[in-house]
Amino acid sequence: MIAFFNESLSHALMITGFVFVMMLVIEYLNVLSQGMWQSGLRGSLWKQYLLAAFLGATPGCLGAFAVVSLYSHRVVSLGALVAAMVATSGDESFVMLTLVPSAAVIIFLLLLVVGLVAGALTDALFTEKTDQGAVGGHKFELHQEEVPCDCFPRGQIVAQWKHCTLDRAVLVLALSLFVFGLLGGQLGPPVWNWIRITLLLTSAIGLFIVSTVPDHFLTAHLWEHVAKVHIPRVFAWTFGAILLMHLLVDYLNLGGWMQANQLLMLLVACLVGLIPESGPHLVFLTLYAQGATPFSVLLASSIVQDGHGMLPLLAESRQDFFRVKAINFAVGLLVGLIGYYTAW
């Protein structure tokens, strides 16, 4: 049992480190390009579906948050919101890229296609024709202090390090330890392969970002948003899911039962996907990575769940929140059943 615990802890640290670095990069690029994606969502419905699904497919929850905000301001239709939520996998997308990179690419492409179809059908079946187009009466506002963002202040970098904040010191130390763990073989694959090289390169990029960005950007975006909000949750769910997977498959020998009850696993995966939270989906991801559940279960779970991308909508409109969740559940269950009966 101790071996299971140590292996799960090491694996969870590696995955969380990669997720952390990728979130830093996505947050960095998001602030640099803030405002550019908004104009692209105005216009035809299919333009909305394409760009909303693309934003949803972007790893993490930022794209989903953006689409929810635009829907709340009536810039995009309900179908575009459904397309984004079907396409998104939330923070779990980073973990998928780490655990099952080949399957992750296939899932992202399938989610994009399914999201487009689901979005178009939603507007055709459930939305009044007069409400389908974008309503431009509510402008989505940007934080003016972040536009434009000087994310690489050349003349201030040395001064920032002379008066280094605790936030910057902690992030630099954490990333440095992660890099040393990769170099020493304590974290990541035991041999030098493309996965280990990718982890090392992305970590170096993350170290560059936290070493050079302005104090305001680092505190408001990287520390308060990524490090304090996302990472503890990602680590807890990842570690718990991996430990549970070892307990079910290796210790209790339930892998055979899961294979014999795939329909039940499919239904449970879709029901768990209704939870507006990043993490529960990781149970089915780790089970798939160990061959305990088929691809169709992972795909159905990915369709229904949307991380915590839908939480802002819950504050705006509970009716729309439950409506989108119900549509996603129906789509995920339908696609999962098709996959089950075609032996995916």
Secondary structure, DSSP 8 states (H G I E B T S, - for coil): -HHHHHHHHHHHHHHHHHHHHHHHHHHHHHHHTTTHHHHHTSS-HHHHHHHHHHHHHSSBSHHHHHHHHHHHTTSS-HHHHHHHHHH--BTHHHHHHHH-HHHHHHHHHHHHHHHHHHHHHHHHHHS-GGGSS--TTS-----GGGSS--SS-TTTHHHHHHT--HHHHHHHHHHHHHHHHHHHTSSS-SS--HHHHHHHHHHHHHHHHHHHS-HHHIIIIIIIIIIIIIHHHHHHHHHHHHHHHIIIIIIS--HHHHHHTHHHHHHHHHHHHTS-SSSTHHHHHHHHHTTSS-HHHHHHHHHH--TTTTHHHHHH-HHHHHHHHHHHHHHHHHHHHHHHHTT-
